[in-house]
Amino acid sequence: MVATKLPTHFCENLTEATGCRTYKVALLAKWRSAILAAAELTSWRHDTSAESLPDLVRKVSVHVERRLAPQPRDMAGTQIGLEATVNELLAQLHQGSGVHTLGLTGMGGIGKTTLATALYNRLREGFTPAVCFVADVRARAATPTGAQGLQHQMLKQLWHKEATIRCSGWQRCVVHRLAGCRVLLVLDDVDDDKGWLGPLVDISCFAPGSVVIVTSRDARALDVAGCCVRSIDLLASPFDLQLFLFHAGSIPPEVTDDLLSEVVQCCGRLPLSLKVLGAHLKGRTVLAWSRAMTWLRGCQPLRANGENLWERLRISYDSLDDDAQQQFLDISFLLMASLGGLLHRAMFRNHDVDSFDTLTERHLVDVDAEGRLSMHDHLRDMGPAIEVRNMGPHPTDGAARRRLEADEAFIMFKGTGV
């Protein structure tokens, strides 16, 4: 099999082939351009003496599947300590021939999204092109389109075409559009207070061999939806230290092993706190480490639901300059204004670039490949908590003011067409 280029004489006969009819000059120019572009494409010439036609078809199919395969989701430094769990769950998902539904549950910041992303990256090539990863489901479900908007997004990613889903027609639409096609579907951060998760992951909709992965803090909702529920454990030693050091970088020589161990221990083996605190201390002096330790010693023990985690995370906010703090609070309140994945980097193009970069470097704000902004909800919820404490005896006035500013910014944002 050798690579060749298509012959270019097609373009020479274009005028003769269209001479009997009148075509617009612009249309003919587009045809000619398309033909010349196609002629430059490299093709395969089949050598029957070297391989059979079925072998050639298989090679071409593999080549096309690899080109169409979705790109892996970014997981820089977050896979530390996950290898054994990922391999165990993959073995579980490969057992049997039916539809596998896996529910990952645990407190916020424990690594449910990270584990789901690792599984998605390992599985995606086997399901190309019917793969779909929907992040921040809870936030998206809070938008005006709600569950129907989620259904439309899922079907568009799985089917690669626009499709209209009529009321109560999700199961029928999936069965019709994806008949016989194995799919890989990941729904991240689900809050099923309205009971729509069950129909969304109904195994009767998908072909045998499909995999559905759902992450949620509500184990009961996953169980009701028919998922095989797996609780995520806190990061074990020594992986907690490894994750912290990955984000902290080089440690000042004055930092003793006891101080390092105590800092990591105060993070509660929770990946989110290890990541944020490690990024906060990156490149800092031993004095900053001592101050951080003093702060952490004053924090209450981490509760099982993680609702007081922001006490540990605030140390990173307090170390920001005024501009970066203002941007952090603005973004947190905008994300609380039910933007549902619409908040974009372009909204902050007129703000201080260095301050924004500081927020991303310290993992206080995340920016995806398309420029959309997001925060872990523990960090997002820290914004109102800080605002309330900063506003003194009239906290609600300040919170109401910033919420009004968020709503006004959202209205302006919708008009920008970003």
NUVEXMI-526168 format. One record per atom (N, C-alpha, C, CB): x, y, z. Coordinates in steps of 0.1 Angstrom, whole numbers, plus 5000, padded with zeros to 4 digits. Glycine has a CB too. Layout:
XYZ ...
END
This chain:
500949885000 500050005000 500950125000 499050005012 500850214990 501650334989 500750454989 502550324976 501350574993 500550694993 500650764980 501050785004 499550814975 499550884962 498651004963 499050794950 498751094953 497851204953 496851184941 498651344951 495651244943 494651224933 495051304921 493351274938 494651264909 494951334896 494351474897 494551254884 494951574890 494451714890 493651744877 495551804892 493451654868 492851684856 491351714857 493051584845 490751684869 489351704871 489051854869 488851664885 489851944874 489652084873 489652134859 490652154882 490552074851 490652114837 489352104829 491752044830 488551994833 487351974825 486052034832 487151824824 486352114842 485152174849 484352264840 485652254861 485052354832 484352444824 483552374813 485352544817 484152264807 483452184797 482252114802 484452084791 482352064815 481251984821 480152074824 481751914833 480352204827 479352294831 478952394820 479752374843 479452364808 479152464797 477752464793 480052424786 477052364794 475652354789 474652424798 475252214788 475152464811 474252544820 474952664825 473852454832 474152764829 474752894834 474852884849 473753004830 476052894854 476352894868 476953034872 477352784872 476753074885 477353194889 478853174890 476853234903 479653284887 481053284887 481653244901 481653414883 480953294912 481453264925 481253114928 480653344935 480153054924 479952914926 480952824919 478552874922 481252864907 482252784899 483652804906 482352834885 483952914911 485252934918 485352854930 485453084922 484152834938 484152754949 484352604946 482852764957 483752564935 483952424930 485352394926 483052394918 485952494919 487352474914 488252464926 487752594905 488052554936 488852554948 488752424956 488552664958 487552364957 487352244964 487952124957 485852214965 487852124943 488552014935 490052024937 488152034921 490652144936 492052154938 492552104952 492552294935 491752144962 492052094976 491951944977 491052164986 490951884971 490751744971 491951674964 489451704965 492351734953 493451674945 494751664953 493751754933 494951754963 496151754971 496151654983 496351894977 494951594985 494851494996 495551374992 493351464999 496251315002 496951195000 495951075002 498151175010 496050974992 495250864993 496050734993 494250854981 495350614994 496050484994 495850424980 495550395005 496950364975 496850284963 497050134968 497950314952 496050054964 496049914969 496949824960 494649854970 497849754966 498749664959 498249524962 500249674963 497549464952 496849334955 497949224958 496049294943 499149234953 500149134955 500649144970 501249144945 500449254976 501049264990 500049235001 501549404992 498749274999 497749245009 496349245003 497749365020 495449175010 494149155004 493349285007 493449035011 492249294999 491349415001 490749415015 490149404990 490249305021 489749315035 490849375045 489349185040 492149335043 493149395051 493349545050 494549325048 493149585037 493249725035 492049805041 493249755019 490949745040 489749805047 489949825062 488449725043 490449715068 490649715082 491749825086 491149585087 492749845078 493749945081 493150085079 494949925071 492350105069 491750235067 490850265078 491050245054 490050165083 489050185094 489750225107 488250055096 490850155110 491650185122 492250325121 492850085124 492750365109 493250495107 492250605109 493850515093 491050585104 489950685105 489450695120 488750645096 489350575126 488950575140 489850655149 488750435145 491150635146 492150715154 492150865152 493550655151 491850905139 491751045136 490451105142 491751065121 489451025144 488151075149 488051065164 487050995143 489050995170 488950975185 489051105192 490050875189 488151125202 488151245210 489451255218 486951255220 489951375220 491151405227 490951375242 491651545225 492051325249 491851295263 491751425271 493151215268 491051425282 490851545290 492051565298 489551525299 492451685300 493651725308 493551675322 493851875307 494651605327 494751555340 496151585346 494451405341 496751695343 498151715347 498251705362 498551855342 499051605366 499351595381 498251545390 499851725386 497051515384 495951485393 495751325394 494751545388 496551255387 496351105387 497151035398 496751045373 497851115406 498651055416 497750975426 499451165424 498150845428 497450765437 496150695432 497050835449 495850715419 494650665413 494850535405 494050765404 496050495402 496250385393 495550255397 497750365391 495750215410 495150095414 493550095413 495550065429 493050215418 491550225417 491050225403 491050355424 491750295394 491350295380 491350155374 492250385372 492450075376 492549945371 491449855377 493849885374 491149865389 490049785396 488749815389 490049815411 488449945387 487149985382 487049945367 486850125383 488149955360 488149905345 487849755344 489449945339 488449685353 488149535353 486649515356 489049465364 486149585365 484649575368 483849615357 484349665380 484149715349 483449765338 483549665326 483849905334 484549585326 484749495314 484049355317 486249475312 483449335329 482849215332 481449215326 482749185347 481049105320 479749085314 479549165301 478649135324 478349155295 478149205282 477049315282 477849105272 476449345293 475349435294 475749575294 474449405306 474849665298 475249805300 475749825314 473949905297 476849895315 477449915329 477250055333 479049885328 476650075345 476450205351 477150215364 474850235353 478150305365 478950315376 478750455383 480450305373 478450455396 478250585403 479350605413 476850585410 480050715412 481150755420 480650865430 482350805413 480750835443 480250925453 481250955464 478950875459 481151065471 482051105481 481951255484 483451075478 482551305494 482451455497 483151535486 483151475511 482751665486 483351755476 484851765478 482751885477 485551765467 487051775467 487751655469 487451875478 487051535470 487751415472 488351345460 486751315479 487851395448 488451345436 487551265427 489651255439 486251285428 485251215420 485451245405 483751245424 485551375402 485751425388 487051365383 485751575388 488051375391 489451325386 489351175383 490451345397 488751095391 488650955388 487750925376 488050875401 486650995375 485750985363 486551025350 484551065364 487351125351 488151175339 489151065336 488851305342 489851005346 490850905343 490150785336 491550855356 489050745341 488250635334 487950665320 487050595342 487450785318 487050835305 488250835295 486450975305 489350875299 490550875291 491050735287 491750955298 490850645296 491250505294 490250435284 491450425307 489050475285 487950395278 487650465264 486750395286 487950585262 487350665251 487550605237 487850805251 488850555235 489150505221 488350385218 490650475221 487850305227 487050185224 485650215221 487150095236 485250345223 483850385220 483650495209 483150435233 484750525203 484750625192 483750595181 486150655187 482950685177 482950825181 481850855191 482750915169 481150755196 479950785205 480450795220 478950665204 481150905223 481550935236 481051075240 483150935237 480851095253 480251215258 480651235273 478751215257 481251355276 481651395289 480951525292 483151395291 479951525301 479251645305 479751685319 477751625304 480451795320 480951845333 479951945339 482251915331 479951955352 479152055359 477652035356 479552195356 477151915357 475851885354 474851965363 475551735355 475251975376 474352035385 474152185381 474952035399 475252255377 475152395373 474352405360 476552455371 474552315351 473852325338 472352295340 474452225328 472052205349 470652175351 469852285357 470552045360 470652385363 469952495369 469652605359 470852555380 470152595347 469852695337 468352675332 470752675325 467852775325 466452775320 466152645312 466152895312 467052595304 466752475296 466752345304 467752455285 467452345316 467352235326 467752105320 465952225331 467051995324 467351865319 467251845304 466451765326 466251915298 466151905283 467351955276 464851975279 467952065282 469252115276 470352015277 469552245282 470351945288 471351845290 471151725280 471351785305 469951685279 469651575269 470051615255 468151545269 469851745251 470251785238 471751785236 469651925235 472451835247 473951835246 474451695245 474451905258 473951605253 474351465253 474151395239 473651385264 472951415234 472651355221 473551405210 471151365218 473751535210 474551605200 476051545201 474651755202 476551525213 477951475213 477951325209 478451485228 476951255213 476951105210 476651085195 475951035218 475751165189 475251135176 475951225166 473751155175 476651335170 477351425162 476451505152 478451355154 475151515156 474251595148 473251665157 473551505137 472651765152 471551835159 470351745159 471251975153 469651745170 468451665171 467451725181 468751515176 466151725177 465151785185 464551675194 464051845177 464551705207 464051605217 462751655222 465051575228 461651595219 460351635223 460151595238 459251575215 459151655244 458851625258 458651475261 457651705263 459351425271 459251285275 459651195264 457851255279 460551235254 460951155243 462351115243 460551215231 463051135255 464451105256 464850965252 465051145269 464150865259 464550725257 464250685243 463750635267 463150725237 462750685224 463750755214 461350735220 464150875216 465050945207 466450875207 465251085211 466950835219 468250775220 468250635213 468650755235 467150565216 467050425210 467050445194 465850355215 466350545189 466250555175 467550605169 465050655172 468150705175 469350765169 470650675171 469650905175 470750605182 471950535185 471750385185 472450575199 470750335178 470450195178 471650115175 469350165167 471950015184 473049925182 474449985184 472949875168 474550105188 475850175190 476250175205 475750315184 477350125208 477850135222 478350275225 479050025224 477950325236 478350465240 479150465253 477050545241 479950565254 480550605267 480050735271 482150605265 479350735283 478650865288 479150885302 477150845287 479651015304 480051055318 479351175321 481651075318 478551175333 477851285338 478551325351 476351255340 479151445352 479951475364 479151585372 481251535359 479151555385 478651645396 477051655394 479251785395 476451545396 474951545394 474251565408 474551405388 473251645408 472351665420 470951635415 472551815425 470451515419 469251465414 468051495423 469251315411 467851625426 466751655435 465451655428 467051795442 465451655415 464151655407 463851515401 464151765397 464751415404 464451285399 464551255384 463151245403 465451335377 465551315363 466751225359 465651455356 467551195369 468751115365 468350975361 469651105378 467350905367 467050775363 466750755348 465850725371 465750835343 465450825328 466650855320 464350915325 467550945325 468650985316 469650875315 469351105323 469850785325 470850685324 470150545323 471750685336 468850545318 468150415317 468850325308 466650445311 469250205313 470050115305 469350065293 470549995314 468050065293 467350015281 467550105269 465850005284 468050235271 468350325260 469550285252 468450465265 470550215258 471850195253 472050055249 472950245262 472950035239 473249905234 474149835244 474049915220 474149695244 474949625253 476449655251 474749465251 477149665262 478549705261 478849855264 479149665248 477749925265 477850075268 478250095282 476550145265 478950205285 479350245299 478850375302 480950235300 478150385314 477650515319 478250535333 476050515320 478950655334 479650685347 479050815352 481150705345 478550815365 477950935371 478650965384 476450915373 478951095386 479551135399 478551225406 480851215397 478451205419 477451275428 477851265442 476051235425 477451365450 477651355465 476451275471 477751495471 475451255463 474251195468 474251045464 472951265463 474750955473 474850815470 473450755468 475550745481 472450815475 471050755474 470550775460 470150825484 470750895454 470350925441 470950825431 470651065437 472250795432 472850705423 472350565425 474450705426 471950525437 471450395439 470050385433 471350365454 469250485435 467850485429 467950485414 467050615434 468950545408 469050545394 469550415388 469950665389 469950325397 470350195392 471850175390 469650155380 472650275395 474050275393 474750175404 474650415395 475850115400 476650045409 477550145416 477549935402 477250165429 477750285436 479150245442 476850335447 480150335440 481450325446 481850445454 482550295435 482050435467 482450545475 483950575473 482050525490 484350695472 485750735470 486350765484 485850855461 487550705486 488250725499 489150845498 489050595502 489550895510 490551005510 491850945505 490751055525 492751035501 494050995495 494950935505 494751115488 495350815503 496250745512 497650795512 496150595510 498350765523 499850795524 500550685516 500350805538 501650725508 502250855507 501750935495 503750825505 500650905489 500150975477 499751115481 499050895471 499251135493 498851275497 500151365497 498251275511 501251315502 502451395501 502951415487 503551325509 502851315479 503251325465 502451425457 503151185458 501051435459 500251525453 500551665458 498751495455 500751685471 501151815476 502451865470 501251815491 503451785469 504751825464 504651855449 505751715467 503851785442 503651805428 503251955425 502651715421 502352005433 501852145432 502752245439 500452155437 503452205450 504252295457 505652315451 504452245471 506052215443 507352235436 508552215446 507552365430 509652295444 510752285453 510452335467 511952365446 510952265476 510652295490 511952375496 510452175499 511752485502 512852555508 513652465518 512352685516 514952475517 515752375526 515552395541 517252395523 515052515545 514752535559 513452465564 514652685561 512652425554 511452355558 511752215563 510352345547 511552185575 511852055581 510851945577 511952055596 511251825578 510351715574 509151715583 511051575576 509351755596 508151755605 507151865601 508651785620 507651985597 506752085592 506052045580 507552215590 506751985570 506151935558 505051835561 507151885549 505351745570 504351635573 503151695580 505051535582 503351795588 502251855596 501351935586 502751945607 501952005576 501152075566 500251985558 502052155557 500851875554 500151775546 499051715554 501051665540 499351685567 498351625575 497151715578 498951585589 497451845579 496351945581 495451955569 496952075585 495851915557 495051915545 493951805546 495951905533 494051715555 493051615557 493051515546 491751685558 494151495539 494251395528 493251415517 494051255534 492651535516 491651575506 492451635494 490651675512 492251575482 493051625471 492851775468 492651545459 491651825469 491451965466 492252055475 489952005467 492252025488 493052115497 494552095495 492652075512 494951975492 496451945489 496852025477 496651795487 495952025467 496352095454 496352245457 495352065443 495352305463 495252455465 496352495474 493952495470 496552425485 497552475495 498952455489 497452395508 499252345482 500552325475 500852435466 500552195468 499852475457 500052585448 500252715455 498852595438 499552735467 499752855475 501152875480 498752855486 501752765484 503152765490 504252755479 503252655500 503952735467 504952715456 505852845456 504252695443 507152825457 508052925456 508153025468 507853005444 507452985479 507353075491 508453045501 505953065498 508753145509 509853125519 509353035531 510253265524 510253005539 509952925551 509052995560 511252875558 509153135560 508253215569 506753195564 508653365568 506553195551 505153175546 504653035550 505153185531 505552935550 505152805554 504752805569 506352705552 505552875577 505252875592 503852945594 506352955599 503653055586 502353125588 501253035583 502353255580 501452965573 500352875568 500052765579 500752805555 501152715585 500852615595 500152675607 502252555600 500452795611 499752865622 498252875618 500353005625 497952915606 496552925601 495852785602 496452985587 496552685597 495852555596 495652495610 496752455588 496552525620 496352475633 495052535639 497552505642 494652655635 493552715640 492252675634 493652865639 492252595623 491052545616 490452435624 491452505602 489152435623 488352325629 488652195622 486852355630 488552075628 488751945621 487751945609 488451835631 488251885598 487451875586 486251785589 488251825575 485051845586 483851765587 483651665576 482651855588 482851565579 482651455569 482151505556 481751345575 481251605556 480651655543 481551765537 479251705546 482651805544 483551895538 483052045538 483851865525 481952075545 481352205544 482152315550 479952205551 483152275559 484052375565 485352375559 484152355580 485552315547 486752305540 487352445536 486652225527 486452545534 486852675529 487752745540 485652765527 487652695552 488552755562 490052735559 488252705576 490252615554 491652575549 491952645536 491752425548 491052665527 491252715514 491452865514 490152675505 490852935524 490953075524 492353135526 490053135536 493253055531 494653105532 495253145519 495553005539 494753075508 495253115495 494653245490 494952995485 493353265493 492653385490 493353505497 491153385493 493653495510 494153605518 495553645513 494253565532 496253555506 497553595501 497553665488 498453465500 496353685482 496253755469 496353905471 494953715462 496653975461 496654125462 495154165460 497554195451 494854295461 493554345461 492854315448 493454495464 493554335437 492954315423 492554165422 493854355412 493454075426 493153935424 492053885433 494453845427 491953945445 490853915454 489553955449 491053975468 489554075443 488354135437 487854045425 488554275432 488853995417 488453905406 487953775411 489653885397 488553725421 488053595427 486653605432 488953555439 486353715439 484953735444 483953755432 484853855454 484353835422 483553855411 483153725404 484153955401 484153645401 483953515394 483053425402 485253455391 483353415416 482553325424 481053365424 483153325438 480853495425 479453535425 478753525411 479253685429 479553545400 478953525387 478653375385 479953575376 479553285390 479253145389 478053105397 480453065393 477753175407 476553145415 475253205409 476753205429 475453295399 474353355392 473753265381 474653485386 473853125383 473353035374 473753045360 471753035374 475053075358 475653095344 475752955337 476953155344 475852845345 475852715339 476852695328 474552685335 478152725329 479152695319 479252805309 478752575312 478552925311 478553035301 479653135304 477253095300 480153135316 481253235320 482453205312 481453225335 482953305305 484053295296 485253385299 483553325282 486453335296 487653415298 487553555292 488853345293 486853565281 486753695273 486053795282 486053665260 485253755291 484553855300 485553935308 483553785309 486753885310 487753945319 488953995311 488153845329 488754015298 489854065289 490354205293 489454055275 489454285299 489754425303 490254425318 488654515301 490354315324 490854315338 492354295338 490154205346 492954305350 494354285352 494754135348 494754315366 495554125338 495953985333 496753915343 496653995320 497653985350 498553915360 497653865371 499554015365 496653935376 495853885387 495053765383 494853995391 494553765370 493753655366 494753525365 493153685352 495953545359 496853435358 497253385372 498153485351 497253465382 497553425396 496453325400 497753535405 495153365397 494053275402 494153135395 492753345398 494553135382 494653005376 495852925380 494653025361 496952995383 498152925387 497952865401 499353025387 497152925409 496952875423 495652785423 496752985433 495152745412 494052655411 492752705418 494452515416 492652835419 491452895424 490352905413 491753035431 490852925401 489952925389 490452835379 489753075384 489652765372 490052675361 489452735348 489552535363 490252715337 489852755324 490052635315 490752885319 489052595307 489152485299 489652525285 487752415297 489752435276 490352465263 489552565255 490452335255 488252575257 487452675250 487352805257 486052615248 488052825268 488052945275 486952965286 487853055266 486152855288 485152865299 485752855313 484052755297 485152935322 485652945335 484852855345 485653085341 485552795354 484852715364 485652725377 484652565360 484952685388 485552675402 485052555408 485252805410 485852495416 485252385425 484252455434 486352315433 483152395437 482052465444 482452505458 480852375444 483452435464 483952475477 484652605476 484852365483 485352625465 485952755463 484952865459 487052745452 484052825451 482952915447 482152965459 482052855437 481752875468 480952905480 481852985490 480452785486 483152985489 483953065498 483753215495 485453025496 483453245483 483253395480 482153455488 482853405465 480953405489 479953465497 480253465512 478653395495 480953355516 481353345531 482353455534 482053205534 483253485525 484253595527 483553725527 485353595516 482553745517 481853875516 481053905528 480953865504 480353805534 479553825545 480453865557 478853695549 481653805559 482553845570 483153985568 483653735571 483354015555 483954145552 483054265554 484554145538 481754235553 480754345552 480354395566 479554305544 480854335577 480554385590 479154365594 480954525591 478554465600 477154445606 476054445596 476854565615 476354475583 475354465573 475754375561 474954615567 475954245564 476454155553 475554145542 476754025559 474254135545 473254115534 473254225523 471854095539 473554345528 473654455518 474754435508 473854595525 475854395513 477054375504 476754255495 478254345512 476254145501 475954025493 474854055482 475453905501 473854135486 472854175476 473454255465 471654245482 474354355469 474954435459 475754355449 475854545466 476654265454 477454185445 476654095436 478554105453 475554045442 474653955434 474054035422 473553885442 473654165425 473054245415 474054275404 472554375421 475354305408 476354325399 476554195390 477654365405 476454075396 476653955388 475453945378 476653835398 474253975383 473153965373 473254065362 471853985381 473754185365 473954285354 475054245345 474254415361 476054185350 477154135342 476754025333 478354095350 475853935338 475353825330 474553875318 474453735339 473653985321 472854045310 473754105300 471954145316 474854175304 475754225294 476454115287 476854315301 476854015294 477553905287 476753835277 477953795298 475453815279 474553755270 474453835257 473153735275 474653965258 474554055246 475854055238 474154185250 476954005244 478254015237 478353905226 479353995247 477553795227 477753695217 478953605219 477753755204 479553615230 480753535233 480353385233 481453575246 
END
